[in-house]
Amino acid sequence: MTGTDRPLVVSLLAGDGVLGAFGLGVAAEVFGYDYRRLGMPEFDFAVVTDRPGIVRTDTGLALYVEHGLERLATSDVVLVTAWEKLSAPVPPTVLEALRAVHARGGQLVSHCTGAFVVAEAGLLDGRRATTHWRYAGELAARYPRVDVDPRVLYVDEGTIITGAGTASGVDALLHFVRREWGSAAANGLAREMVVPPHRDGGQAQYIDTPVARCEDDLLGIVLDWARAHLAEEISVEALARRALMSPRSFARRFKATTGTTPHAWLLAQRLAAAETLLEESDAPVEEIARLVGFGTAAGFRDQFARRRGVSPRAYRQTFRTAAAVSVVAEGSAA
């Protein structure tokens, strides 16, 4: 979503009495402010509904919505937050508008039970998707052509992203920002929001890539050492020795403290370091593989593509292009 000289139009779909207040707040936090200093574009953010006027959230708050569904025809990104009453039918005009957005290549991002709305439009048929774990079974039962995954925080299917429950809406939108404008923008936005910039794992908080500060002081020292020595071969035994524990006790303590395994944590740290080098340096892939501890370029390419969905070369090209557009835009503004 680069290369445009106009603000990106972002619209949040609201239904009276079913609009999730939490999802609205998260969307407004991400798209309602000027974050161009972080490398993100300018946004034109607004709420839309099928019947403009007063719309009430799930908590009873009254919101005046001036835009109708016609705004979706010019929206680059359409957000479908939680549809808090699953028994409430989705108006046919809303379903038609969502299909039209998808047909012209617009980006759809659902949060929590918003996935039911996207599924009702038939846009999740044959696709993998997620929703709040509590309603995953219901989603699968209602829409058997949807591959429902209740274990993850979000699912990226290209022009359709589905987020899981409640706080996972933050994860889904930060992922979208990272995908479109790079890890530096996502990390900067996460700092503004005072949240971890990236979480992998299930909705039960078994996080594969914890990035928050470790509250275990001794373990925190070991993790800091590991981050500074990613180029080296790091074994659980080596980490355990630094923590003054047996490998078995260390593995148990590591999982209890971080929610993941040492191997998964190291892999996530190496991928994150690789992303930074791909975006900010001219180092060849072979050198990056060595610097972050993958050993071989082939192994690095395989892990990167498996976890990020693109090759290291394609990732670098995407964010070099985004950075160039940002520089041009800043120069024009000056």
Summary of the structure (lengths in Angstrom):
residues: 334
radius of gyration: 21.2
end to end distance: 22.3
largest distance: 64.0
contacts: 1084
relative contact order: 0.09
helix: 49%
strand: 14%
